[in-house]
């Protein structure tokens, strides 16, 4: 396990130090939750346009529950594992670029990565028949958000990978539950 942690630290430092000040503003913008509002507003519009009001309201509830689940599970893991973030880890923080506005205490796993990947998988599956390549664009966005956390100095690559895997799994599970609930509610309609 120590070897894996050391590899994670080395990979973090390499990826983190690829950045430079002229690009910092972009990665701060990408990681900011408010930046995604136009994207999510467009997706919300597409959901309501394609599926109508009643099914769309159920979809919005499931997306909200998905984001809550990934976010809270991230908090449980952070408090349970107590793995220091790179910006707080002695032997790492001295060599890293810390660009983020703030640095929380613990970082395993990345809720940013889990949230964005969970929503990407859920919506990608939802629109797979209508806009088959949407999942590629959404996963691409999720990967950018995930990398931004390494660039800014607040997560190790391992935090990101685990967060993306958990987000993808929960996105799939919530999509399946969503389909089942929709079928139960609208099967006689």
C-alpha positions, 0 to 999 in steps of 0.5 A: 500500500505504501508503494501505491501511495508513493506512486500517487504522490509522484503522479500528482506532483508530475501532473500538478506541476504541468500547470503554469500561471497563465492557465490557472484562471481557466482551471479555477473556472472549470472547477467552479460549480457555478461555471456548469450552470449553463451546461446543466440549464441546457441539459434540463431544457433538453430533458423537459423538451424530450420527456415532458413535465411529469417524467422530467420532474421525476428525473430532476428528483433522481439527479438531485438524489444522485448528487446528494448521494455522491457528495455525502458518500464523499464526506463519509469517506473523507472523514473515515479515511482521513487522507490529507489533501496534497495541499496539507501533506508534508513532503508533497505540499512543498513541491506542489503548485497550490492554486485553489482558493481554499484547501480542506483537510481530507481528500479521499475521494473527490466529490467533484469527480464523483458528482460530475461523473455520476451526472455524466453517466446518468444523463448519457444513459438517459439520452443514449437513444436520442443523442448517442454521443452525448455521453462522450461530451459529458464524460469529457466534461467530467474528466476536465472537472476531475483533472482540475482538482489535481491541477489546483493542488487539492486532490491526488490522482487516486482520489480522482479515479476512485471518485469517478468510479464511484460516481459512474457506478452511482450514476448507473444505479440511479439511472436504473432506479429512475427507469424502474420508477418511471415504468411503475408510474407511467406503465398505465398511462 
